[in-house]
Amino acid sequence: MKLDPETIDISIQELKVLVDGACHQTLNGDAHRKLRGAVETLGEMARLLADKDATLRQLRRMLLKPATTEKTREVLERAGVKPEPGDSATPKKKRKGHGRNPARAFQGAEKVKVAHPMLKPGDKCPECEKGKVYRLKEPAVLVGQAPVQAAVYELERLRCNLCQEVYEAPPPASMGADKRDETAASMVALLKYGSGVPFYRLQGLQANLGIPLPRSTQWDLVAKAAKPLVPVYEELIRQAAQGEVLYNDDTAVSILALQRETVAERTGVFTTGIVAVAEGRRMALFFSGDKHAGENLADVLKRRAADLPPPIQMCDALSRNAPKLAPAIEPLMGNCLAHLRRNFVEVAPNFTPECRYVLETLGAVYGNDDTAREQAMTPDERLKYHQAGSGPLMEQLRQWGASQLDEHKVEPNSGLGKAIRYLLNHWAKLTLFLRQPGAPLDSNVVERALKKAF
């Protein structure tokens, strides 16, 4: 049986980072998979271009593959299964709030009143020439503004026709000594690290709007603005260490300026993301260097108050995410259900019935969590709700997985077999939410945070 090739979503920018990083560090498994996929795609393109019988449609299909998602409905449709009406995989209704924002939503915008150039209230109507125009209560509204604005001050200069002395008007006091004020640095930093807009993309946007802002200038602005904020950053680390739940993960990066000082034999450079939840507030921390996520989390937890109970840690099952700490402060480890689910998503085209059962079971568990959130349940109420509704579902899933292997219904080394073994081997950590109040289901929050760091 011929298997469909894997679809890998990767941008040109990310591919450039992988290629540059290959000169300075060993590629991890995910980076190697993406780079190899790109090379194989180029080889297939070359074959099609050399083939006289190849059609343009084949080449377009290869280059313009539709974006894939991991929603159960989409996964099953790609596997050739159409969900029936009323099925748990059928699309949900959109929540309210999906639509255009009215003008009143722009509370932080400067309002500029523009009078009509030819008419004023009481004038005769130009169309019918009988009635009189009057001012409407609601004006027409146009909203437009570059992320980083600029003002060009043209200072008047006067010259003496006799001595040729030049007199230049002084700049406005509001202009300040610097060419760019603090708001420019704040806007760039918020777009980059708060909204995940890369420097190169903002550079293009600003150029299109006629206000150039090169990437190097953006970095200089952010680096300069960051220095006075170091005490704030240290305080954020201290507060994050007191959190009730901490999510952590890392990803390989290519930062040539970083020195590998911690472990001599380690060749990689990583950016670790840690999201801490403390008293209902989320704080995101990022650390770049040769340390793994578990080592950076251990450094943060060393600042934790001694009288606090151990926090909950949520991450995927990689060993490098686990901090090495004394048992008294070692966190309660939970593993990510989304990572478990992804294992079955990847093999769904080849094991559709089995994977459908797993995906729909996990979908019901996530549905219970959505209900708990919508009803604003306390951690203890949420725990009891999951124990009653999700506990039996997860136990059925465990028994199903064990029977698949024990009764030799699946090859242990197949894709499905490996996904089931992952489920059974990490069972206790995957089901922490059934025993510990406040334990989350997955680490998606730190996955999203890491995307903003690049």
Secondary structure, 3 states (H helix, E strand, C coil): CCCCCCCCCCCHHHHHHHHHHCCCCCCCHHHHHHHHHHHHHHHHHHHHHHCCCCCHHHHHHHHCCCCCCCCHHHHHHHCCCCCCCCCCCCCCCCCCCCCCCCHHHCCCCCCCCCCCCCCCCCCECCCCCCCECCCCCCCCCCCCCCCCCCCCCCCCEEECCCCCCEEECCCCHHHCCCCCCHHHHHHHHHHHHHCCCCHHHHHHHHHHCCCCCCHHHHHHHHHHHHHHHHHHHHHHHHHHHCCCEEEEEEEECCCCCCCCCCCCCCCCCEEEEEEEEECCEEEEEEEEECCCHHHHHHHHHCCCCCCCCCCEEEECCCHHHCCCCCCCCCCEEEECHHHHHHHHHHHCCCCHHHHHHHHHHHHHHHHHHHHHHHCCCCHHHHHHHHHHHHHHHHHHHHHHHHHHHHCCCCCCCCHHHHHHHHHHHCHHHHCHHHCCCCCCCCCHHHHHHHHCCC
